[in-house]
Amino acid sequence: MSTNLSGPFTPGSIITHYGVYRCSCGAHEFFGVSGRVFPRQHCETGAWTMVHRSREEKFF
């Protein structure tokens, strides 16, 4: 399994790091939350890449 955090990430795979992900076409981005899955691609040729990693907060 790759440890590359910048991507590209495929739709349906599990998000493992909080952060902002952007389509490679640059027209769409979203905030990813750990445990959720990547949404479908924004455009046919695009792929999700991480543009900003956030610190994951844990609450007890």
All heavy atoms as TSV, in Angstrom:
chain	resi	resn	atom	element	x	y	z
A	1	MET	N	N	0.844	-1.194	0.000
A	1	MET	CA	C	0.000	0.000	0.000
A	1	MET	C	C	0.888	1.257	0.000
A	1	MET	O	O	1.866	1.341	0.717
A	1	MET	CB	C	-0.898	-0.010	1.228
A	1	MET	CG	C	-1.896	1.102	1.242
A	1	MET	SD	S	-3.263	0.657	2.332
A	1	MET	CE	C	-4.225	2.116	2.137
A	2	SER	N	N	0.516	2.212	-0.781
A	2	SER	CA	C	1.314	3.424	-0.931
A	2	SER	C	C	1.124	4.365	0.261
A	2	SER	O	O	0.041	4.454	0.825
A	2	SER	CB	C	0.922	4.139	-2.217
A	2	SER	OG	O	1.621	5.341	-2.328
A	3	THR	N	N	2.178	5.059	0.623
A	3	THR	CA	C	2.093	6.036	1.705
A	3	THR	C	C	2.077	7.455	1.148
A	3	THR	O	O	2.274	8.414	1.868
A	3	THR	CB	C	3.269	5.880	2.682
A	3	THR	OG1	O	4.482	6.001	1.948
A	3	THR	CG2	C	3.214	4.542	3.389
A	4	ASN	N	N	1.856	7.582	-0.156
A	4	ASN	CA	C	1.834	8.888	-0.807
A	4	ASN	C	C	0.573	9.648	-0.402
A	4	ASN	O	O	-0.535	9.228	-0.710
A	4	ASN	CB	C	1.881	8.700	-2.330
A	4	ASN	CG	C	1.907	10.004	-3.076
A	4	ASN	OD1	O	1.990	11.075	-2.482
A	4	ASN	ND2	N	1.829	9.926	-4.383
A	5	LEU	N	N	0.730	10.760	0.310
A	5	LEU	CA	C	-0.422	11.511	0.796
A	5	LEU	C	C	-0.957	12.513	-0.215
A	5	LEU	O	O	-2.036	13.051	-0.032
A	5	LEU	CB	C	-0.063	12.256	2.091
A	5	LEU	CG	C	0.226	11.369	3.291
A	5	LEU	CD1	C	0.605	12.212	4.487
A	5	LEU	CD2	C	-0.952	10.483	3.625
A	6	SER	N	N	-0.212	12.758	-1.277
A	6	SER	CA	C	-0.653	13.780	-2.224
A	6	SER	C	C	-1.634	13.237	-3.257
A	6	SER	O	O	-2.330	14.000	-3.895
A	6	SER	CB	C	0.544	14.415	-2.924
A	6	SER	OG	O	1.230	13.442	-3.684
A	7	GLY	N	N	-1.702	11.921	-3.420
A	7	GLY	CA	C	-2.651	11.334	-4.349
A	7	GLY	C	C	-1.962	10.830	-5.597
A	7	GLY	O	O	-0.761	10.692	-5.620
A	8	PRO	N	N	-2.693	10.559	-6.654
A	8	PRO	CA	C	-4.149	10.754	-6.744
A	8	PRO	C	C	-4.910	9.685	-5.967
A	8	PRO	O	O	-4.441	8.569	-5.829
A	8	PRO	CB	C	-4.415	10.646	-8.243
A	8	PRO	CG	C	-3.336	9.764	-8.759
A	8	PRO	CD	C	-2.126	10.057	-7.897
A	9	PHE	N	N	-6.072	10.068	-5.477
A	9	PHE	CA	C	-6.924	9.164	-4.715
A	9	PHE	C	C	-8.120	8.781	-5.578
A	9	PHE	O	O	-8.621	9.591	-6.344
A	9	PHE	CB	C	-7.419	9.838	-3.433
A	9	PHE	CG	C	-6.293	10.250	-2.524
A	9	PHE	CD1	C	-5.860	11.557	-2.494
A	9	PHE	CD2	C	-5.668	9.329	-1.707
A	9	PHE	CE1	C	-4.823	11.958	-1.655
A	9	PHE	CE2	C	-4.622	9.708	-0.864
A	9	PHE	CZ	C	-4.210	11.021	-0.842
A	10	THR	N	N	-8.574	7.565	-5.424
A	10	THR	CA	C	-9.675	7.079	-6.252
A	10	THR	C	C	-11.008	7.158	-5.517
A	10	THR	O	O	-11.067	6.964	-4.303
A	10	THR	CB	C	-9.422	5.630	-6.690
A	10	THR	OG1	O	-9.192	4.839	-5.528
A	10	THR	CG2	C	-8.207	5.539	-7.596
A	11	PRO	N	N	-12.094	7.461	-6.243
A	11	PRO	CA	C	-13.422	7.508	-5.624
A	11	PRO	C	C	-13.754	6.166	-4.976
A	11	PRO	O	O	-13.424	5.112	-5.519
A	11	PRO	CB	C	-14.351	7.785	-6.809
A	11	PRO	CG	C	-13.485	8.461	-7.818
A	11	PRO	CD	C	-12.131	7.823	-7.655
A	12	GLY	N	N	-14.361	6.215	-3.802
A	12	GLY	CA	C	-14.733	5.001	-3.091
A	12	GLY	C	C	-13.686	4.513	-2.117
A	12	GLY	O	O	-13.988	3.703	-1.259
A	13	SER	N	N	-12.435	5.007	-2.216
A	13	SER	CA	C	-11.425	4.597	-1.254
A	13	SER	C	C	-11.608	5.394	0.039
A	13	SER	O	O	-12.201	6.469	0.045
A	13	SER	CB	C	-10.011	4.771	-1.822
A	13	SER	OG	O	-9.750	6.112	-2.142
A	14	ILE	N	N	-11.115	4.850	1.137
A	14	ILE	CA	C	-11.310	5.463	2.450
A	14	ILE	C	C	-10.355	6.640	2.644
A	14	ILE	O	O	-9.172	6.535	2.368
A	14	ILE	CB	C	-11.073	4.428	3.579
A	14	ILE	CG1	C	-11.983	3.213	3.393
A	14	ILE	CG2	C	-11.265	5.051	4.958
A	14	ILE	CD1	C	-13.458	3.497	3.570
A	15	ILE	N	N	-10.888	7.739	3.157
A	15	ILE	CA	C	-10.068	8.906	3.491
A	15	ILE	C	C	-9.364	8.602	4.813
A	15	ILE	O	O	-10.010	8.210	5.782
A	15	ILE	CB	C	-10.937	10.177	3.611
A	15	ILE	CG1	C	-11.598	10.502	2.266
A	15	ILE	CG2	C	-10.109	11.360	4.121
A	15	ILE	CD1	C	-12.629	11.629	2.340
A	16	THR	N	N	-8.057	8.766	4.847
A	16	THR	CA	C	-7.311	8.450	6.075
A	16	THR	C	C	-6.762	9.687	6.769
A	16	THR	O	O	-6.254	9.587	7.875
A	16	THR	CB	C	-6.151	7.484	5.772
A	16	THR	OG1	O	-5.325	8.063	4.763
A	16	THR	CG2	C	-6.664	6.135	5.285
A	17	HIS	N	N	-6.831	10.849	6.127
A	17	HIS	CA	C	-6.307	12.076	6.729
A	17	HIS	C	C	-7.271	13.235	6.508
A	17	HIS	O	O	-7.778	13.407	5.396
A	17	HIS	CB	C	-4.947	12.444	6.129
A	17	HIS	CG	C	-3.895	11.431	6.426
A	17	HIS	ND1	N	-3.268	11.341	7.648
A	17	HIS	CD2	C	-3.374	10.451	5.671
A	17	HIS	CE1	C	-2.405	10.341	7.622
A	17	HIS	NE2	N	-2.454	9.784	6.439
A	18	TYR	N	N	-7.509	13.990	7.578
A	18	TYR	CA	C	-8.283	15.218	7.449
A	18	TYR	C	C	-7.524	16.154	6.523
A	18	TYR	O	O	-6.299	16.251	6.599
A	18	TYR	CB	C	-8.411	15.920	8.805
A	18	TYR	CG	C	-9.495	15.394	9.713
A	18	TYR	CD1	C	-9.500	14.079	10.130
A	18	TYR	CD2	C	-10.500	16.235	10.158
A	18	TYR	CE1	C	-10.487	13.602	10.975
A	18	TYR	CE2	C	-11.490	15.772	11.010
A	18	TYR	CZ	C	-11.482	14.458	11.415
A	18	TYR	OH	O	-12.463	13.998	12.243
A	19	GLY	N	N	-8.234	16.880	5.679
A	19	GLY	CA	C	-7.563	17.855	4.837
A	19	GLY	C	C	-8.406	18.273	3.659
A	19	GLY	O	O	-9.511	17.774	3.450
A	20	VAL	N	N	-7.884	19.199	2.896
A	20	VAL	CA	C	-8.575	19.692	1.712
A	20	VAL	C	C	-8.059	18.918	0.505
A	20	VAL	O	O	-6.847	18.805	0.301
A	20	VAL	CB	C	-8.337	21.206	1.519
A	20	VAL	CG1	C	-9.002	21.692	0.238
A	20	VAL	CG2	C	-8.861	21.984	2.727
A	21	TYR	N	N	-8.994	18.400	-0.265
A	21	TYR	CA	C	-8.672	17.652	-1.477
A	21	TYR	C	C	-9.235	18.411	-2.665
A	21	TYR	O	O	-10.331	18.963	-2.597
A	21	TYR	CB	C	-9.288	16.251	-1.416
A	21	TYR	CG	C	-8.695	15.412	-0.311
A	21	TYR	CD1	C	-9.222	15.454	0.976
A	21	TYR	CD2	C	-7.597	14.606	-0.544
A	21	TYR	CE1	C	-8.671	14.697	1.998
A	21	TYR	CE2	C	-7.033	13.842	0.470
A	21	TYR	CZ	C	-7.581	13.890	1.735
A	21	TYR	OH	O	-7.026	13.149	2.747
A	22	ARG	N	N	-8.470	18.431	-3.756
A	22	ARG	CA	C	-8.876	19.192	-4.938
A	22	ARG	C	C	-8.820	18.298	-6.163
A	22	ARG	O	O	-7.935	17.456	-6.290
A	22	ARG	CB	C	-7.951	20.395	-5.125
A	22	ARG	CG	C	-8.319	21.264	-6.332
A	22	ARG	CD	C	-7.395	22.454	-6.462
A	22	ARG	NE	N	-7.543	23.344	-5.314
A	22	ARG	CZ	C	-6.565	24.101	-4.830
A	22	ARG	NH1	N	-5.370	24.085	-5.368
A	22	ARG	NH2	N	-6.791	24.881	-3.804
A	23	CYS	N	N	-9.753	18.549	-7.095
A	23	CYS	CA	C	-9.711	17.859	-8.373
A	23	CYS	C	C	-8.501	18.369	-9.152
A	23	CYS	O	O	-8.168	19.556	-9.081
A	23	CYS	CB	C	-10.997	18.129	-9.146
A	23	CYS	SG	S	-11.071	17.235	-10.716
A	24	SER	N	N	-7.868	17.498	-9.901
A	24	SER	CA	C	-6.674	17.913	-10.646
A	24	SER	C	C	-6.985	18.973	-11.704
A	24	SER	O	O	-6.085	19.674	-12.149
A	24	SER	CB	C	-5.987	16.709	-11.282
A	24	SER	OG	O	-6.880	16.004	-12.114
A	25	CYS	N	N	-8.259	19.131	-12.084
A	25	CYS	CA	C	-8.605	20.202	-13.025
A	25	CYS	C	C	-8.641	21.558	-12.323
A	25	CYS	O	O	-8.668	22.601	-12.967
A	25	CYS	CB	C	-9.938	19.917	-13.712
A	25	CYS	SG	S	-11.386	20.159	-12.667
A	26	GLY	N	N	-8.663	21.545	-10.976
A	26	GLY	CA	C	-8.623	22.777	-10.200
A	26	GLY	C	C	-9.959	23.454	-9.987
A	26	GLY	O	O	-10.039	24.504	-9.355
A	27	ALA	N	N	-11.035	22.856	-10.486
A	27	ALA	CA	C	-12.341	23.512	-10.424
A	27	ALA	C	C	-13.190	23.106	-9.219
A	27	ALA	O	O	-14.220	23.713	-8.966
A	27	ALA	CB	C	-13.124	23.235	-11.708
A	28	HIS	N	N	-12.774	22.087	-8.470
A	28	HIS	CA	C	-13.595	21.645	-7.340
A	28	HIS	C	C	-12.705	21.136	-6.226
A	28	HIS	O	O	-11.698	20.492	-6.466
A	28	HIS	CB	C	-14.553	20.537	-7.783
A	28	HIS	CG	C	-15.511	20.129	-6.703
A	28	HIS	ND1	N	-16.565	20.923	-6.315
A	28	HIS	CD2	C	-15.551	19.040	-5.919
A	28	HIS	CE1	C	-17.224	20.306	-5.328
A	28	HIS	NE2	N	-16.626	19.171	-5.079
A	29	GLU	N	N	-13.080	21.443	-4.975
A	29	GLU	CA	C	-12.365	20.903	-3.828
A	29	GLU	C	C	-13.347	20.612	-2.709
A	29	GLU	O	O	-14.468	21.114	-2.700
A	29	GLU	CB	C	-11.250	21.840	-3.367
A	29	GLU	CG	C	-11.684	23.200	-2.916
A	29	GLU	CD	C	-10.491	24.079	-2.557
A	29	GLU	OE1	O	-9.451	24.003	-3.214
A	29	GLU	OE2	O	-10.632	24.859	-1.600
A	30	PHE	N	N	-12.923	19.788	-1.755
A	30	PHE	CA	C	-13.771	19.463	-0.610
A	30	PHE	C	C	-12.884	19.175	0.591
A	30	PHE	O	O	-11.693	18.924	0.450
A	30	PHE	CB	C	-14.681	18.262	-0.924
A	30	PHE	CG	C	-13.951	16.934	-0.968
A	30	PHE	CD1	C	-13.948	16.087	0.125
A	30	PHE	CD2	C	-13.283	16.540	-2.110
A	30	PHE	CE1	C	-13.271	14.877	0.082
A	30	PHE	CE2	C	-12.612	15.327	-2.168
A	30	PHE	CZ	C	-12.610	14.499	-1.065
A	31	PHE	N	N	-13.485	19.227	1.795
A	31	PHE	CA	C	-12.765	18.918	3.027
A	31	PHE	C	C	-13.020	17.458	3.366
A	31	PHE	O	O	-14.163	17.060	3.580
A	31	PHE	CB	C	-13.223	19.824	4.171
A	31	PHE	CG	C	-12.401	19.637	5.418
A	31	PHE	CD1	C	-11.161	20.253	5.532
A	31	PHE	CD2	C	-12.843	18.842	6.447
A	31	PHE	CE1	C	-10.376	20.075	6.669
A	31	PHE	CE2	C	-12.076	18.662	7.596
A	31	PHE	CZ	C	-10.834	19.287	7.698
A	32	GLY	N	N	-11.958	16.669	3.381
A	32	GLY	CA	C	-12.087	15.249	3.661
A	32	GLY	C	C	-11.994	14.953	5.138
A	32	GLY	O	O	-11.202	15.553	5.858
A	33	VAL	N	N	-12.820	14.014	5.599
A	33	VAL	CA	C	-12.855	13.603	6.998
A	33	VAL	C	C	-12.500	12.119	7.071
A	33	VAL	O	O	-13.027	11.312	6.301
A	33	VAL	CB	C	-14.262	13.844	7.598
A	33	VAL	CG1	C	-14.328	13.375	9.047
A	33	VAL	CG2	C	-14.634	15.315	7.498
A	34	SER	N	N	-11.613	11.760	7.989
A	34	SER	CA	C	-11.182	10.368	8.144
A	34	SER	C	C	-12.362	9.428	8.308
A	34	SER	O	O	-13.315	9.738	9.024
A	34	SER	CB	C	-10.267	10.229	9.357
A	34	SER	OG	O	-9.082	10.940	9.158
A	35	GLY	N	N	-12.274	8.282	7.640
A	35	GLY	CA	C	-13.301	7.259	7.753
A	35	GLY	C	C	-14.371	7.345	6.684
A	35	GLY	O	O	-15.075	6.371	6.442
A	36	ARG	N	N	-14.510	8.478	6.049
A	36	ARG	CA	C	-15.462	8.605	4.941
A	36	ARG	C	C	-14.776	8.172	3.654
A	36	ARG	O	O	-13.599	7.902	3.634
A	36	ARG	CB	C	-15.962	10.045	4.833
A	36	ARG	CG	C	-16.680	10.462	6.108
A	36	ARG	CD	C	-17.690	11.521	5.847
A	36	ARG	NE	N	-18.373	11.833	7.096
A	36	ARG	CZ	C	-18.996	12.963	7.322
A	36	ARG	NH1	N	-19.027	13.897	6.394
A	36	ARG	NH2	N	-19.613	13.169	8.458
A	37	VAL	N	N	-15.531	8.127	2.580
A	37	VAL	CA	C	-14.947	7.717	1.299
A	37	VAL	C	C	-14.867	8.895	0.340
A	37	VAL	O	O	-15.638	9.852	0.451
A	37	VAL	CB	C	-15.752	6.565	0.652
A	37	VAL	CG1	C	-15.725	5.324	1.508
A	37	VAL	CG2	C	-17.169	6.990	0.351
A	38	PHE	N	N	-13.935	8.803	-0.587
A	38	PHE	CA	C	-13.812	9.855	-1.598
A	38	PHE	C	C	-15.035	9.844	-2.500
A	38	PHE	O	O	-15.502	8.778	-2.900
A	38	PHE	CB	C	-12.546	9.647	-2.439
A	38	PHE	CG	C	-11.293	10.043	-1.719
A	38	PHE	CD1	C	-10.525	9.099	-1.058
A	38	PHE	CD2	C	-10.883	11.360	-1.687
A	38	PHE	CE1	C	-9.372	9.463	-0.383
A	38	PHE	CE2	C	-9.726	11.743	-1.008
A	38	PHE	CZ	C	-8.979	10.787	-0.355
A	39	PRO	N	N	-15.565	11.035	-2.831
A	39	PRO	CA	C	-16.719	11.106	-3.730
A	39	PRO	C	C	-16.309	10.792	-5.161
A	39	PRO	O	O	-15.121	10.635	-5.463
A	39	PRO	CB	C	-17.163	12.563	-3.595
A	39	PRO	CG	C	-15.916	13.300	-3.239
A	39	PRO	CD	C	-15.115	12.347	-2.394
A	40	ARG	N	N	-17.309	10.722	-6.029
A	40	ARG	CA	C	-17.003	10.484	-7.444
A	40	ARG	C	C	-16.157	11.635	-7.970
A	40	ARG	O	O	-16.163	12.728	-7.428
A	40	ARG	CB	C	-18.283	10.339	-8.256
A	40	ARG	CG	C	-19.115	11.600	-8.331
A	40	ARG	CD	C	-20.340	11.365	-9.215
A	40	ARG	NE	N	-21.171	12.563	-9.280
A	40	ARG	CZ	C	-20.939	13.603	-10.072
A	40	ARG	NH1	N	-19.893	13.611	-10.862
A	40	ARG	NH2	N	-21.754	14.640	-10.074
A	41	GLN	N	N	-15.446	11.376	-9.044
A	41	GLN	CA	C	-14.579	12.398	-9.616
A	41	GLN	C	C	-15.393	13.571	-10.119
A	41	GLN	O	O	-16.507	13.418	-10.603
A	41	GLN	CB	C	-13.759	11.811	-10.765
A	41	GLN	CG	C	-12.740	10.792	-10.290
A	41	GLN	CD	C	-12.044	10.123	-11.454
A	41	GLN	OE1	O	-12.686	9.696	-12.403
A	41	GLN	NE2	N	-10.738	10.015	-11.371
A	42	HIS	N	N	-14.823	14.764	-9.997
A	42	HIS	CA	C	-15.492	15.981	-10.435
A	42	HIS	C	C	-15.619	16.028	-11.948
A	42	HIS	O	O	-16.610	16.470	-12.486
A	42	HIS	CB	C	-14.711	17.204	-9.923
A	42	HIS	CG	C	-15.145	18.493	-10.512
A	42	HIS	ND1	N	-14.425	19.132	-11.498
A	42	HIS	CD2	C	-16.245	19.247	-10.285
A	42	HIS	CE1	C	-15.067	20.241	-11.847
A	42	HIS	NE2	N	-16.167	20.335	-11.118
A	43	CYS	N	N	-14.598	15.573	-12.667
A	43	CYS	CA	C	-14.639	15.551	-14.126
A	43	CYS	C	C	-14.026	14.241	-14.613
A	43	CYS	O	O	-13.366	13.551	-13.852
A	43	CYS	CB	C	-13.909	16.755	-14.718
A	43	CYS	SG	S	-12.165	16.860	-14.263
A	44	GLU	N	N	-14.244	13.903	-15.845
A	44	GLU	CA	C	-13.817	12.600	-16.367
A	44	GLU	C	C	-12.319	12.367	-16.295
A	44	GLU	O	O	-11.867	11.258	-16.055
A	44	GLU	CB	C	-14.277	12.440	-17.820
A	44	GLU	CG	C	-15.764	12.211	-17.947
A	44	GLU	CD	C	-16.173	11.911	-19.382
A	44	GLU	OE1	O	-15.311	11.462	-20.162
A	44	GLU	OE2	O	-17.344	12.133	-19.696
A	45	THR	N	N	-11.530	13.407	-16.517
A	45	THR	CA	C	-10.080	13.241	-16.540
A	45	THR	C	C	-9.434	13.595	-15.207
A	45	THR	O	O	-8.237	13.430	-15.046
A	45	THR	CB	C	-9.453	14.116	-17.642
A	45	THR	OG1	O	-9.809	15.485	-17.399
A	45	THR	CG2	C	-9.943	13.695	-19.011
A	46	GLY	N	N	-10.211	14.086	-14.259
A	46	GLY	CA	C	-9.659	14.549	-12.985
A	46	GLY	C	C	-9.413	13.445	-11.989
A	46	GLY	O	O	-9.907	12.336	-12.112
A	47	ALA	N	N	-8.634	13.772	-10.970
A	47	ALA	CA	C	-8.368	12.872	-9.851
A	47	ALA	C	C	-8.233	13.722	-8.599
A	47	ALA	O	O	-7.895	14.899	-8.677
A	47	ALA	CB	C	-7.085	12.087	-10.106
A	48	TRP	N	N	-8.516	13.128	-7.432
A	48	TRP	CA	C	-8.417	13.873	-6.172
A	48	TRP	C	C	-6.985	13.888	-5.681
A	48	TRP	O	O	-6.336	12.853	-5.596
A	48	TRP	CB	C	-9.324	13.253	-5.109
A	48	TRP	CG	C	-10.769	13.286	-5.449
A	48	TRP	CD1	C	-11.586	12.206	-5.659
A	48	TRP	CD2	C	-11.588	14.441	-5.619
A	48	TRP	NE1	N	-12.845	12.629	-5.949
A	48	TRP	CE2	C	-12.892	13.994	-5.936
A	48	TRP	CE3	C	-11.358	15.806	-5.547
A	48	TRP	CZ2	C	-13.946	14.865	-6.175
A	48	TRP	CZ3	C	-12.413	16.682	-5.787
A	48	TRP	CH2	C	-13.686	16.206	-6.089
A	49	THR	N	N	-6.486	15.072	-5.327
A	49	THR	CA	C	-5.164	15.202	-4.725
A	49	THR	C	C	-5.288	16.069	-3.473
A	49	THR	O	O	-6.145	16.946	-3.397
A	49	THR	CB	C	-4.156	15.838	-5.694
A	49	THR	OG1	O	-4.645	17.094	-6.125
A	49	THR	CG2	C	-3.913	14.957	-6.903
A	50	MET	N	N	-4.432	15.805	-2.486
A	50	MET	CA	C	-4.473	16.586	-1.248
A	50	MET	C	C	-3.728	17.900	-1.446
A	50	MET	O	O	-2.607	17.918	-1.942
A	50	MET	CB	C	-3.849	15.803	-0.103
A	50	MET	CG	C	-3.798	16.589	1.202
A	50	MET	SD	S	-3.094	15.656	2.568
A	50	MET	CE	C	-4.566	14.856	3.173
A	51	VAL	N	N	-4.370	19.002	-1.059
A	51	VAL	CA	C	-3.719	20.302	-1.191
A	51	VAL	C	C	-3.414	20.932	0.165
A	51	VAL	O	O	-2.606	21.839	0.254
A	51	VAL	CB	C	-4.560	21.285	-2.051
A	51	VAL	CG1	C	-4.589	20.809	-3.490
A	51	VAL	CG2	C	-5.959	21.466	-1.522
A	52	HIS	N	N	-4.058	20.440	1.229
A	52	HIS	CA	C	-3.771	20.959	2.565
A	52	HIS	C	C	-4.124	19.894	3.588
A	52	HIS	O	O	-5.243	19.416	3.617
A	52	HIS	CB	C	-4.586	22.225	2.854
A	52	HIS	CG	C	-4.348	22.765	4.232
A	52	HIS	ND1	N	-3.184	23.411	4.591
A	52	HIS	CD2	C	-5.121	22.725	5.342
A	52	HIS	CE1	C	-3.261	23.750	5.880
A	52	HIS	NE2	N	-4.419	23.340	6.354
A	53	ARG	N	N	-3.148	19.517	4.410
A	53	ARG	CA	C	-3.407	18.515	5.446
A	53	ARG	C	C	-3.702	19.221	6.758
A	53	ARG	O	O	-2.954	20.099	7.182
A	53	ARG	CB	C	-2.202	17.599	5.610
A	53	ARG	CG	C	-2.459	16.508	6.611
A	53	ARG	CD	C	-1.341	15.501	6.620
A	53	ARG	NE	N	-1.579	14.505	7.658
A	53	ARG	CZ	C	-0.790	13.496	7.889
A	53	ARG	NH1	N	0.302	13.326	7.187
A	53	ARG	NH2	N	-1.076	12.648	8.852
A	54	SER	N	N	-4.780	18.816	7.402
A	54	SER	CA	C	-5.163	19.393	8.689
A	54	SER	C	C	-4.811	18.422	9.806
A	54	SER	O	O	-4.775	17.211	9.605
A	54	SER	CB	C	-6.671	19.665	8.721
A	54	SER	OG	O	-7.016	20.582	7.735
A	55	ARG	N	N	-4.602	18.971	10.976
A	55	ARG	CA	C	-4.349	18.133	12.145
A	55	ARG	C	C	-5.668	17.485	12.562
A	55	ARG	O	O	-6.691	18.154	12.668
A	55	ARG	CB	C	-3.803	18.991	13.283
A	55	ARG	CG	C	-3.364	18.187	14.480
A	55	ARG	CD	C	-2.710	19.108	15.478
A	55	ARG	NE	N	-3.657	20.132	15.883
A	55	ARG	CZ	C	-3.952	20.423	17.153
A	55	ARG	NH1	N	-3.361	19.789	18.117
A	55	ARG	NH2	N	-4.818	21.356	17.448
A	56	GLU	N	N	-5.633	16.208	12.789
A	56	GLU	CA	C	-6.849	15.502	13.183
A	56	GLU	C	C	-7.105	15.696	14.672
A	56	GLU	O	O	-6.246	15.422	15.501
A	56	GLU	CB	C	-6.724	14.014	12.853
A	56	GLU	CG	C	-8.004	13.252	13.068
A	56	GLU	CD	C	-7.964	11.873	12.432
A	56	GLU	OE1	O	-7.093	11.629	11.593
A	56	GLU	OE2	O	-8.824	11.062	12.789
A	57	GLU	N	N	-8.273	16.204	14.996
A	57	GLU	CA	C	-8.640	16.431	16.393
A	57	GLU	C	C	-9.313	15.184	16.952
A	57	GLU	O	O	-10.121	14.562	16.292
A	57	GLU	CB	C	-9.605	17.615	16.506
A	57	GLU	CG	C	-9.021	18.932	16.024
A	57	GLU	CD	C	-7.940	19.485	16.951
A	57	GLU	OE1	O	-7.879	19.068	18.110
A	57	GLU	OE2	O	-7.162	20.310	16.479
A	58	LYS	N	N	-8.994	14.870	18.182
A	58	LYS	CA	C	-9.650	13.745	18.859
A	58	LYS	C	C	-10.330	14.279	20.119
A	58	LYS	O	O	-9.747	15.027	20.875
A	58	LYS	CB	C	-8.628	12.673	19.238
A	58	LYS	CG	C	-7.999	12.033	18.015
A	58	LYS	CD	C	-7.142	10.861	18.421
A	58	LYS	CE	C	-6.453	10.233	17.248
A	58	LYS	NZ	N	-7.343	9.648	16.275
A	59	PHE	N	N	-11.579	13.879	20.291
A	59	PHE	CA	C	-12.332	14.324	21.462
A	59	PHE	C	C	-12.717	13.112	22.281
A	59	PHE	O	O	-13.143	12.089	21.753
A	59	PHE	CB	C	-13.598	15.067	21.015
A	59	PHE	CG	C	-13.300	16.317	20.243
A	59	PHE	CD1	C	-13.326	16.312	18.859
A	59	PHE	CD2	C	-12.955	17.481	20.889
A	59	PHE	CE1	C	-13.034	17.470	18.135
A	59	PHE	CE2	C	-12.656	18.631	20.168
A	59	PHE	CZ	C	-12.704	18.623	18.792
A	60	PHE	N	N	-12.556	13.229	23.609
A	60	PHE	CA	C	-12.882	12.116	24.500
A	60	PHE	C	C	-13.914	12.555	25.515
A	60	PHE	O	O	-13.962	13.674	25.905
A	60	PHE	CB	C	-11.629	11.621	25.215
A	60	PHE	CG	C	-10.605	11.070	24.261
A	60	PHE	CD1	C	-9.545	11.862	23.827
A	60	PHE	CD2	C	-10.729	9.776	23.782
A	60	PHE	CE1	C	-8.609	11.356	22.944
A	60	PHE	CE2	C	-9.794	9.288	22.886
A	60	PHE	CZ	C	-8.727	10.055	22.476
